[in-house]
Amino acid sequence: MTRSVGKIIDGDQVYIVFDDGVAPLHADLVTEIAEKDGVVRLSFAAITQDGDGVPKAEVVARLRMTRDVAWSLCRSIKAVDGTAEIFTERRR
């Protein structure tokens, strides 16, 4: 159900804001990273701010993957930016 959640005024133009519940496709923070029994859990949040002016971190995605897939993701990110120390592979 699409609902009106407010309006934005820009000069003489008024924009009605609608929200049909689509989750943001942008993440600002990693909120969870853990591994148990070979399953890696990653969660991401987007920073938002409602009309009350209080910034919030809203979880927008939760991923579950095997360790192999997680390491593949690390290698892919490392290939994009080879200087990122956080993605240095550490095997047990």
N, C-alpha and C positions, 0 to 999 in steps of 0.2 A: 504494500500500500504506500503510495507516494503521499507525503505530507509536507505542508509548508512549515518551515522551522524558523523563519525570520525574513528580514530584508536588509539589503545593503543600499545605502544612498551614496551616489557618486555625483556630486554636482547636482544637476537637475534630473539625473537618471535614477530611477528606483529599480532595484533588482530584487525579485522575490526568490528566496532560497528554498529549494526543494530537496528533500532527502528521501530516497527510496530504499535506504538500507544497504547500499553498496559499500563494502569495506574499502578503506584506502589501499592503494597499491604502492604506497611509499612508506618506508620505515626509517625512523631516526635513531632508534636505540635497539640494542640486543638486551632483552630482559631475562632470558634464560639460556643457559648452555650447560647441559649435563649429559652423563652417559650412565646407563645401567643395563647390564646383561646384553651388551653389544648394540644397544639402540641409543642413538644420540638425539637429544631433544634440544631444539632451538626455537626460541620465541622472539618476536620483534614487536616493537611499539612505535606508534607515530605520536609526536608531540602535538597536542591540540589545546585550544583554549576556548571555553564557552563564554557566554555573555557575562559570567560572573568574574571574569578576568583571571581565574586561577588556571595556570598551565597544568595539563594532565598528560600522562603517558598512557595511551590506550593501545592495548594489545591488538595487533591487526593480523598476525599470522603465527601459527604454531606448526613447526615442521618436525616430523619424526623420520629418522633414517638410520640405516645400518652404519657402522663405523666406516666401512669401505666407501659408501656414498659420501659420508662426511669428509673423509680424506680426499676424495675426488673433488669435492667442493673447495676444500682448502687449496689443493693444487691449482685449480682453475683460477681462484682469486689471486694466488701467488703469481700465476702467469700474467695476470693483468697488471699487477704491481709487485715486481720482484723484490722490492725493498721492504715490504711489510713484514716486520719481525714477528708479529702476532701469529702469522700463518706458517711459521717454521714447523715442519713436521717433527713430532716427538713420539716415537713408538715406545711402548712398554716392553 
